[in-house]
Amino acid sequence: MHALNRLVPYLTFGWAAAILVVSVIPSEELPDLHMWEPDKVFHALFYAILTGLVFMLIQPRRPHKIPLNNVITAALLCILYGFCIECIQLWLPTRSFDIYDVLADSLGCLLAVGIILVISKRKKHPAA
């Protein structure tokens, strides 16, 4: 687990950078799936993962704080990040601001909050 803790900052910033790169690529360069495109599901999934990584980055550095404070901080940072990326897309000719993307990003962050809280509760109170 110690090696994973050392990788968390790189994983977190790498994942955030990957989200940014994919978010600013001209839309005509994105692959066409030729089927129902679960764009919002991908938004939620990517931001849930980002929230988990940010939480892992914050938690070891603030162990005196309860996980609820840290997971809320992680979620708020990721929601703000998603909103900022959508704002960047306002200035890109082949992209556009989409409030539903912001909503999907936020739902993914909230999903991660729930998962993290369930996992942390199980660690505190293991089954007998």
C-alpha positions in Angstrom: 0.0 0.0 0.0 3.0 2.3 0.6 4.0 2.2 -3.1 0.4 3.1 -4.1 0.5 6.1 -1.7 3.5 7.4 -3.6 1.8 6.9 -6.9 -1.5 8.7 -5.9 -0.3 12.2 -6.8 0.9 11.1 -10.2 -2.3 9.1 -10.9 -4.4 12.0 -9.7 -2.8 14.7 -11.8 -2.4 12.4 -14.7 -6.1 11.5 -14.7 -7.0 15.2 -14.3 -4.7 16.0 -17.3 -6.3 13.3 -19.4 -9.8 14.6 -18.7 -8.6 18.1 -19.7 -7.0 16.9 -22.9 -10.0 14.9 -24.0 -12.3 17.8 -23.1 -10.4 20.3 -25.4 -9.8 18.0 -28.4 -11.8 19.3 -31.3 -15.1 17.3 -31.3 -14.6 16.1 -34.9 -11.4 14.3 -33.8 -13.2 12.3 -31.2 -14.0 8.7 -32.2 -17.6 8.1 -33.4 -19.1 5.1 -31.6 -21.9 4.6 -34.1 -24.2 3.6 -31.4 -25.9 5.1 -28.4 -23.2 7.3 -27.0 -23.2 7.2 -23.2 -21.5 10.6 -23.0 -23.0 11.5 -19.6 -22.2 8.1 -18.1 -18.6 8.6 -19.1 -18.6 12.0 -17.6 -19.9 10.6 -14.3 -17.5 7.7 -14.3 -14.4 9.8 -15.0 -15.3 12.4 -12.4 -16.1 9.6 -9.8 -12.6 8.2 -10.4 -11.1 11.7 -10.2 -12.9 12.4 -6.9 -11.6 9.1 -5.5 -8.1 9.9 -6.5 -8.3 13.4 -5.1 -9.7 12.0 -1.8 -6.8 9.5 -1.6 -4.4 12.5 -2.2 -6.0 14.6 0.5 -6.7 11.9 3.2 -3.1 10.9 4.1 -2.1 14.5 4.4 -5.0 15.4 6.6 -5.5 12.3 8.8 -6.7 14.3 11.7 -9.8 15.3 9.7 -12.7 12.9 9.4 -13.2 11.3 6.0 -16.4 13.3 5.5 -14.6 16.6 5.5 -11.9 15.2 3.1 -14.4 13.5 0.8 -16.5 16.7 0.6 -13.4 18.7 -0.2 -12.4 16.3 -2.9 -15.9 16.3 -4.4 -16.1 20.1 -4.4 -12.7 20.5 -6.0 -13.6 18.0 -8.8 -17.0 19.6 -9.4 -15.2 23.0 -9.7 -12.7 21.4 -12.1 -15.5 20.1 -14.3 -17.2 23.4 -14.3 -13.9 25.2 -15.3 -13.4 22.8 -18.2 -16.9 23.4 -19.5 -16.1 27.2 -19.3 -12.9 26.6 -21.3 -15.0 24.9 -23.9 -16.9 28.2 -24.4 -13.8 29.5 -26.2 -13.2 26.5 -28.3 -14.7 26.6 -31.8 -15.7 22.9 -32.0 -16.8 22.5 -28.4 -19.5 24.1 -26.3 -20.6 24.6 -22.7 -23.1 21.9 -21.7 -24.8 22.2 -18.3 -25.8 18.6 -18.5 -22.1 17.7 -18.6 -21.6 19.7 -15.4 -24.5 17.8 -13.9 -23.1 14.4 -15.0 -19.7 15.4 -13.6 -21.3 16.4 -10.3 -23.3 13.2 -10.1 -20.2 11.2 -10.6 -18.5 13.2 -7.8 -21.4 12.5 -5.5 -21.4 8.8 -6.4 -17.8 8.7 -5.3 -18.7 10.4 -2.0 -21.2 7.7 -1.3 -18.8 4.9 -2.2 -16.0 6.4 -0.1 -18.2 6.9 2.9 -19.6 3.3 2.7 -16.0 1.9 2.5 -14.7 4.1 5.3 -17.7 3.1 7.5 -17.0 -0.6 6.9 -13.3 -0.1 7.8 -14.4 1.4 11.2 -17.0 -1.2 11.9 -16.0 -4.5 10.4 -18.6 -7.3 10.3 -18.3 -9.7 13.2 
